[in-house]
């Protein structure tokens, strides 16, 4: 990369990471602190956790298309400003309904497509994959930081402090956009990253793409539903203080990276990643059943969490990689737009169903629900075809031997 590409990649990775950090911070704490808000019920707590996903899902593609017309930076600034206002509204809310409204407004700042498009504008073709990968890594880092910072901020400043922190991250990101990211190269339509409404029918007729879209929907449904109850389990069943929950999350999350690396390495080396997805879905099923049956026993909780994060991290890294290989030429951006919409819709549904099921069937019911959802994804994943790149590589090897 040249100096401008390094600046663009670093700046946009930090901006995207700060944006996702603001969304993730609430996951490890809201189920505990939100239940104290006037009017709170398990169902409404779940809705507050997942509300941003619905507005994200609705606005992801329109915001990306708007950035093609008026430029990336105005859309990103507008989205970050909306996110900051939504955070402030949630921080000042005096009831669960105010938090739900604030979270929904946070989601209206749907800047993912515009950030990805700006990254493509500012990098050359041969460097673009590195840039996209580093932006993706920033999301994983944001998730890990949120598991530590969320409980720490909440213990120090309460739930309003968490939301004000997310507003602050958005303002910092706005400054970085103009202070760190190089100017120029914007409003260039690149079919490999930009979404096109006219391509939607084509993308929606591709069975393999639909399988991957359903996979990410289920994955984020499970993640959000799990965090509706996980903080409650750690505090009420295992007696771990709220401020110490990161001591459980982080070691398990870090160790899960090793399992993820092994699985993805095998899948790519043997060109069976598409087949491996069903097995990984099986790991998630086992993890949820362990959590359902042994959540009051610390070793069982740790084993279940480790298996869950191995499965989650593997799928989170594999699904978009496979999706770009299945996407038709010139429609990769549209396929990614649909994929992102499914991802955020899954977060919304996970929060809603997680809260409802917790209220009706308790903590174990939520984990069993997640296991059933993963089972549906397993049945879908079994039919996934081999990507063309895998078939071509196999054919080349056959010719050489």
N, C-alpha and C positions, 0 to 999 in steps of 0.2 A: 504494500500500500504506500502511496505517497503521503505527504504531510496532511493535505486537505482530507484525504480519505480516512486517515487515522483520527483526525479531529472530528470528522462527521460521525464515524463509527463510535468513538468514545462518547461524544456528546449525546447522540441519539440513544445509545445503550443506557446511559445514565438517566436520560429523560424518561425512557420507557420503563426502566426499572423503578424510578421514583413514582411514576404513575401507578404501577402495579403494587408497589409497596403500600401506597395509600389504600388500595383496595384490600390487600392481604392482611393489613394490621388488625382489622376487625375480627378476623376468623378465630384466633385463639382466645378472645376475650369477651365477645359480645354475648355469647350464651350465658355467661356468668353475670356480667354487669347489666345487660339489657333486661334481664328478668326482674330487676328492681324498678324499672320505669313504670309509671302509671299506665294501666291498661294492658300490660304485657301478659301474653299467654304463650305457650310453646309455639303455637302456629304463627302468631304475629312476630315472635322473635326470629323464627325461621324465615318469614317473609322479609324482615328487615335485613337479614344476612344476605339473602339472594336477590333483593329488589333491583340492585344495580344491573344484574345480568339481563333482565328483561329489556331495559332501555338500551343497554349495550347491543343486544341482539337486533333490536329494531333499527338502530342508527348506524351500525358499523359500515354497511355498504353505502348508504347515502352520504355519510361524511367523507368516505374515500372518494366517491364520485365528485363531491363538491370541491375537494382539494384539487381535482383535475381542472376545474373551471376557474377558481379564484386563487389558487396557489396553496402550497402545503402549510406554510408558516401561519397565515391567518386562521386556518382551520385548527391547527394544533393549539395556538394561543387561545382561541375561542373555547376549544374543548377543555383545556386546562383551567380556564377561568370558570367555566360551568362547574367543573369538578370541585374547585375551591369553594365556590358559593354553596354547592350541595353539602360539602364537608362542614362549613360554618352553620348551615341550617340544621344539620344533624347534631352538631355540638351544642347548639342553643335549644334544642328540642326539649320540651317538658313532658312529653309522653312518647310512647312507642310509635304512635302515628306520625309524629314529627320526624322521628328517625327514619321511618320508612320513606317518607317524602324526600328527605335529604339523601338517602341512599339511591333512590330512583333518579334524583337530579344528578348525583355523582355519575351514574351510568350514562347520562346524556352526553358526557364529554367523551365520545367514542372516537379516540384519536389513533387507534392502532393502525388502521389502514393508511392514514395520512403519514404517520411516522415511517412505516415500511416503504411507502412510495418515495418519501424524501430521501431515505437511505439509498434507494435505487437511483434516484436522480443524481446523487453526489458521489457515486462510486462507479468504477468501470465494470464491465460485464464479468471479467475474470476475478474481480475482488468481491463481487456482490454476495457470493455464498458465505464468505468469511464474515461479512458485515451482518447478514441475517442470522448467522449462527451466534455471533456475539450478543446481538439483541435478544435472542432466545435465551442465552445463558443468563442475561441480566434478570429475566423473569424468575429463573430458579434461585438466583442469589437473593432477589427481593423476597421470595417466599421464605427462605431460611432466616433472613434478617427479621422478617415480620414475626416469626415464631418466638424470637427473643425480645424484640423491641415492643411488640404489642402488650404482653403482660407487664413489662417494666414500666412503660408509659402509663398504663391503666392503674398500676399500683401507686404511682407517684401523683398523677393528675386526674384519675378517674376516666370514665368514658368520654366526657367532653374533651379531655386532653388528647385522647387518641384521634378524635375527629379534627381538632385544631392542628395536630401534627400532620395529618394528611393534607390539610389545606396549605400548610407551610411547604410541604414537599412539592405541591403543584406550583406554587409561586417560585420556588427555586428552579423548577424545571423551565418555567417561562424565561427566567433570566439566562439559563444555560443555552436555550434555543438561539438567542441572539449573541450571547457572549462566547460560545464555544463552537457552535455548528457553523461551518463556512457558508457564505451566501452564494447564490448562483445555482444554475442547473435545474431550476424548478419548472413545474408545469409542463413536463415532458411525458407524453403518454408512453408507458412501457407495458406491453401486453403481458409480460411475465409477472408483473406485480400489481398492475392496476385492475380494478374490478369494472366489468362492463355489464350493464343490465341486459343487453341483447344476448349475452352468452349464458344467461341463467338457464334457459330451457335445455341447452346442450349439456351443461354441467349436471343438472338435475335428472338427466336421463342416463347417467353413468352409474351402473350398479356398484362398482368398486368404490367410487367417490362417496356414494351414499352410505356404504358400509363404514367408511372412515368417519364421515360426518356423525353418524349415529354413535360410533365409538367415542368420539370426543365429547358428545353430549352426555353419554352415560358416565364417562370418566369424571367430568366436572359436576354432574349431579351427585355422584358418590362423594367427591371431595367436600362439597358444600354441605350435604346432609350429614356427613361424618363430623364436621366441625360445629354442627348444631348441638351435638351431644358430647363430643370428646372432652371439652373443657369441664363439663359437668361431671363426667366420670372421674377425671383426674382429681377433682376437688372433693366431691361427695362420696365416692366409693373408695378411692385410694388415699384420701386425706392429704394430698399434695397441695400446699398453699398456692394461691393464684400466681403469685410472683415467681414461683419456681417451676412452672410448667415447661419453660424452655429447657430445663435440665433433662426432661424426658424427650421432647421433640427433637432437639438438635443432634444428640448422639445417634438416635435411631435414623434420622434423616441422612446424616453423613455416612453411616454404615450402609444405608440402602443404595448409595451411589455405587459401591463396589458390586452389588448384585446387578444393578442396572447395566454397568459397564460390561459385565460378563455376558449377559443376555443379548445386548445389542451387538457386541463383538461376534458372538456365535451367529446371530442372525445375518449380519452383513458379510461375514467371512464365507459362510456357506450359502449365502443368498436364499435364506429361508425366513427372512424377517416377517414376511406376510403370513407365513404359517405359524410363526412364534407368537403372534398376537393372541391366538386362541388360548395358548398355554399360559400367557401372562394374565389373561382374563381369569383363568383358573386360579392363579395365585391370589388375585384380588378376592375371588369368592372364598377361598380358604381363609384369607386374612379377616374378612368380615365375619365369617362364622366363628373364628377364634375370638374376635372382639365381642361377639354376641354372647358367647358362652363363658368367657374368662375375663371379662372387663373388671371384675372386682378383685382379681389376682394380679399383682404387679408383673410377675414374669410372663403371664399369659398376655397381658396388655402390651408389653414390650415386643413379644414375638409377633402378635397381631399387627402392631404398628409397623414393625420392620417389614413384614411381608406386604403390607399395604403400600408403603412408600417405595418398595422395590417395584411393585406392579405399576403404581402411579407414575413414577419417574420414567420407567421404560416406555410406557404408552405415551406419555407426554412428549418424549423425544422422538418416538418412532412414527406416530400417526402423521404429523405434518411432513416428515421426510418422505413417507410413502405417498402422501397425497400429491406432492409436487411431481412424483414420477408417474402417477396415473392421470394427472390433469392434461387435457388436450392442448396442443400447441396454440399459443396465443390466448389461452383462457386460464392460465395458472392463477392470475390475480383474482378472477371471478371465483374460481374454486376455493381459494384461500378465504375470500370474503364469506362464502357460504359456510365454510368450516368454522370461521371465527363466530359467525352468527349462532351456529349450533353449539359451540363451546359456551358462550355466554347464556344461551337459553338453558343449557344444562345446569349452570350455576343457579339460575333463577328457580328452576324446577326442584333442584336439590334443597334449596332453602325452604321452599314452600312445603314439599312433601316431608322433609326431615322434621319440620316443626309440627305438622299435623300428626305424623306417625308417633313422634315422641309423646305428644299429648294423649294419644289413644292407646298406645301399646308400650310405652316406655323406651328406655335406651336400647335394649336388646332388639326391639322391633325395628328400630332405625337401621341397625347393622344387618339384620335379616333382609330388610327391604333393599339395602345396598347389594347384598349378595345375589338377590333375585335379579336386580338390574344388571349386574355383571354377568349373570348367566345368560340373559337375553343378548348381551353383546357378544358373548362366546359363541352362541349359535349363529349370529350374524357373521362373525369373523371367520368361521370355518369356510365359508364360500368365497373368501377373498382370492383373487387371481394373482399370479406372479406378475410383477411389473415388467414392462417391455425390456428395461435395462438388464434384468436378471435373465430373461430368455435369450437376449442377444449375447450376453457374456457366456451363457451355457453353450450356445451354438458355436461361438468362436472357439471355445475350448475343445468342443467335439471335432471341429475341423482340423485343429492343430495336432490332435492325437490320432 
